[in-house]
């Protein structure tokens, strides 16, 4: 099992298309990695309202939208910005080293 503060490589920066979520798995934890607005974000991949993958949704204005019911979550904070979701989802620290995208399961919020 990965230490909580340890960063692990999840993909290459060149593998991330702008505004297109990529689902990765870190020790059994589903994470959606998103490149948008010049930054890379990592957010828990399961919607807090319905048990569906956020990485199947669309990204716009630093928000990821759940495709099932339309709830949106801020990629920076994990807070919902649209109903029906009312609970935030965890976001995780990201580091870029060369072309490597590294994520730590230490929650930022």
N, C-alpha and C positions, 0 to 999 in steps of 0.2 A: 504494500500500500504506500502511496505517495505521502510524504510528510506534508502537512497543511501549507507550510510556507514555501515549499519547494516549487520552482517553476519547471514545467515540462514542455517540451516541444510538441505542438499540436499540428502544425502544418507550415508550409512555406508562405511567405508574404505574397509571392508570385502566384500562389494557388487561390488567393482570395480575390474574387471579382467585386468591384464596387457595388455596394448595396445588395449583395447576394449572400445571405447567411450560409455558413458551412457548419454542419453538425459534427462534433468530435466527441470522443468518449475519454474521460480521464478517470481511471480506476473505477469504472462503473457509473460515473456521474456524467449525464448528458449535458453538453455545453454547446451553445451556438456562438460561433466566432464571426464577427461582422466587420468588414472594412467599409467605413463611410466617413465622409467629410474630412478625409486626410488622417483619420485615426483608426485604430483597431480596438474593438470591444469584445468582451466575453461575458455572456449572460447565461444563466441556467436555462436549459432548452425546453423546459416544460411549463406551460401556462399555469398560473396559479388559480385560474377559474375552471378550466377544463384540462384534463390530462392529455394534451396534444402538444406536438412539437412546434416550438416557436420558429425553428429554422425553416419551416415550410411556409412561413409568412413573408410579407413584404416589408422592406425597410424604407423609411422616408423621414427626413428631418430628425435624425438620430433617435428614431423610434422603430421598434419592431412590432408588427401587428400579428396577432393570433388569427390564423386563417379561418378558424371555426366560428367564432362569435364576434370578431372584430376588436377585441381589447388590444390596446397598444401599451407597450412598456418602454420607458426611457432606457436607452442602452447605457447611459452613464450611471444611473441610480437604481434601475430595476423597478422603479415605482410605476404603477399603472397610470395611464393618462386618459383612459377611456373605459367605460363600463362594458361588459358586466364584471370584469376583474376589479377587486378592491384590495387584494394583497400583493405586495411587491414580490419579485423573484430575485434571487441572489445575482450579483454581478461580481466578477473576478478580476484581479489585476492581470495586466498584459504587459509583456516586454517584447521588444523587437531587437533581435541581435542579428545583423546582416539580413539574410532572407528568412531567418527562423522566427516564427511566432511562438512565444512561450506564455503559458497561462499557469497561474497558481490557484489552487482551490481555496485559498484564504479569501473569505468574503470581504468585499469592500463595503457592502451595505446589507 
